[in-house]
Every structure is written in structure tokens, then in C-alpha cells.
Amino acid sequence: MRSDSNRRDDQVRDPQPDPWEPGRSDGASSDLRTGEESVDLVAALGDLDVVHEELEVAEDEIRAQQEQIDLLLSQRMDERQWRERLSVALPVAVVVTDRFGTIVRSNAAAGLFLRVAPSRLLGKPLVSFVALADRRRFRGLTVDLGDQEHGHIACQLLPRVGGPVRAALTAVVEPAVTASALSEIRWIIASADAADGQPRDVGLTAALALGELARTPLDESDLRQVVRRMVVLAEQAVAVADGVSLTIGSPDEPEYVSTDSAFAQEVDGLQYAAGEGPCLEAYAVGRTQTTGRLSVDDRWPSAAARAAECDVESVLSVPIGGPGQSSGVLNLYAHHADAFGDVDVQIAEIFAAAASAVLQDGRERTAMRELSEQLNQALSSRAVIDQAKGIMMLTHRCSADQAFKMLARLSQQRNVKLHELARTIVDSVAAAEARRS
């Protein structure tokens, strides 16, 4: 007794010789020319209409997904949205107010600085956190911002918990998104421990980094241009550095390394050769590493012994990412000892956080663009498979399900992908029709 599976095979087995075997140049043309069994033809065409409807529904779903992805890509390319993502990543307090001083957005660091949950900052006037003695100057700065793009003020802030804090506030005017909208002000808040309240301005540096990086175009297929731009910005921000390098990936096997000088390349190289040093340590443990006298630092004796070869003393290495998830290292080098202070560390960490956001954003854009391309290919493949199924249905007077099974069986027998086989069938029929015409 024959099994059910054998009976099913008989139902879908091609009753005629395979029209797509090698040597058959006319494709399905012989059956298409006969004009016999018109009733079967009408039934096959009816089945084909059903297949078309099913495919149209599937294609509509794919198009909806693709439109959503394209929308996300468009949003990610928007300068304002890009700047907001950088703000969230920065380890310094950032709040955005409208032109009247009301807070409309803030990052987590701002909530920590002001001792208020970020969500509860929304709708509050920023001036309410400014000490009474400094409020007139603060309001004067907001008025002056109508004539200039950024400004700075050192004042006392009043967190909701604890005593007053001396702070440096840098304000940057954000252009309006539309002609009818009002511009906004981005406030970057940093501690100001110096006597005059104005150390080398971390807030202004963060503001400039945000602006410059937000205006740097991202190439989804290659982030090297952005990485090189980061190195230039870091060199400008930390003027005491004699060399800057940015490594993407593990320092042992980097995906990409950008440097601003031969000096930075040499110091990178000595650490790789020694198998140790601040750069490798920062990547391994996910924490900032600094030394003011590399030549005598007993944490890395092998690197210390080679330091004289490159005339390097001060090293500041900041991981990109965090503990257990480092994706690179930002390195700053100086010839003289004890070159980097606390402010330099802050600035370097700001750049490392921004670099992490840039790389993550670029990778997400790449992933979305690849998915969009795959959906495009899926739509194209569905269309050609649909055509091939129609040809098989008309040729063999079979149902849509049987036609698909025939295509699948041929695909396995010939070890070719289904959409490639379908393309071959469609092209061969088109070529035969062209010869006849």
C-alpha cells in the first residue's frame, strides 16, 4: 500500500517533461501556443488572480515596514534629533529651554546636577535654580542671546537637595526647526571650581563639540571621516596635547585608527609593542587611565622603558563605551610631565562619550539601511516569483500551490536560489516571445 506522502507526490508531479531542462530553448511556449482546454486555462487564471491578491497584501506589509525604516533614517539624519542623542550621551548636564527660559528637555546628568528627576525638570523655569544674586545677570544673558549665537555666565545654582553650587553655564541658540517655530536655547552646565568661576570652559567645549559633531555628515558605510573629525576637535579642545589618536575596536586588533601626528602614531606603537600601557588598560577595564610620568610609571614597566624613544611623558586614555563594552579608546599625549589636569580629563571624557554616540548611531543607520535594501530585494524577488508561478500554472494547468512546489523542487534539483530560478524562467519566456515577434 502506498503511503500518503507518495500519493501527494503524484498530485504535484509534473505530468509533462520538464520544460526548463537544458536544451529546451522555447521555454513554455509550446503549451502557450496550443490554445487547448480553455476551461482549464480560465480556472488557472482565476487561481493566478488569487495569488496576485495574496502577494499584494504581503507586498503592502513589506512596503509599510520599509516606509517606517525610511522615516527612522530621515529622523536620524535630522540635525536636531542627532544633537539630542549626543546630549543624552554626554556626562555633563544639558537642559534645553524655550526663549522664555522654561525647560523643555534635559538629560540624566542635568537631573543629577540639580537633584531633580529629569522628567520633573520639564516646565520649570531655569532661573528658579539660579541664586537670587545672579538672576539679573542670567536674565541679561538670555536677552543678549537674541543678537549672538552663544554666551557664558558663572553663577551659583541652587539644587533641590544640598547647598549652592558654583557653576559655569554656556548657552547656545538652537535654530528654529520651521519658519513658524521659535528658537530654543541649549544650556550646558558644568562645575566651576576655580576662584573666578571660569576654568578652561568645559561647558563651552561641550557646546562646540555638540555643534561640530552634529554638523558632521555621517557616512553609513564608512565612519572614518567622522573619526578623523573627532581627532581634530579633541586636539583643538585640549590644547596642551601634543598628539591625539582615536582607536576603534581593540587596540590589539583595531578596526580603524586615526591620529593627528607621527608623534601620536609612535606612542600608540610603543604600547602595542610593549603589550601594555594606558591605552590598552583603558580598553581592558573600561575606565580612564592617566599618567604624568610614563617613563617612571611602574604600572607599565615595559612601556615605561620605551617612553624615552618617543619623548612622551603625559598620557590620558579614555575608553569609548563602558566597562565590559569598550568599543575603542581616545588617547591624548604630551611631551612634558603632568600636562593633563582635571578639566582635560573632563573634556576627554565628553569627547569619548560623543564618539560612542556617533559610532552607535552610525552602526544603527547602517543596519537600518541594510534592512531597507533587503526589503527592496524581497519585493523584487516576490514579483519575479509571482511571474514564474503564473508561467508554470499556465504551462502545466495546475494550481498556484502546485506551481510553487514545482519551482521549489527545481530549485533544489539545480541547487540555485528560488528567486534566481524564477528570474531564469521569466527571462527565457520573454526571450522566446521576443524572437517570435
Buried (B, 14 or more C-beta within 10 A) or exposed (E): EEEEEEEEEEEBEBEEEEBBEEEBEBBBBEBBEEEEEEEEBEBBEEBBEEBBEEBEEBBEEBEEBBEEBBEBBEEBEEEBEBBBBBBBBBBBBBBBBEBEBBBEBBBBBBBBBBEBEBEEBEEBEBBEBBBEEBEEEBEEBBEEBEEEEBBBBBBBBBBEEEEEBBBBBBBBBBEEEEEEEEEBBBBBBBBBEEEEBBBBBBBBBBBBBBBBBBEBEBEBEEBEEBBBBBBEBBBBBBEBBBBBBBBBBBBEEBEBBBBBBEBBBBBBEBBBEBEBBBBBBBBBEBBBBBBBEBBEBEEBEEBBEBBEEBBBBBBBBBBBBEEEEBBBBBBBBBEEEEBBBEBBBBBBBBBBBBBBBBBBBBEBBBEBBEBBEEBEEBBEBBBBBBBBBBBBBBBBBBBBBBBBBBBEBBBEEBEBEBBEBBBBBBEBBEEBEEEEE
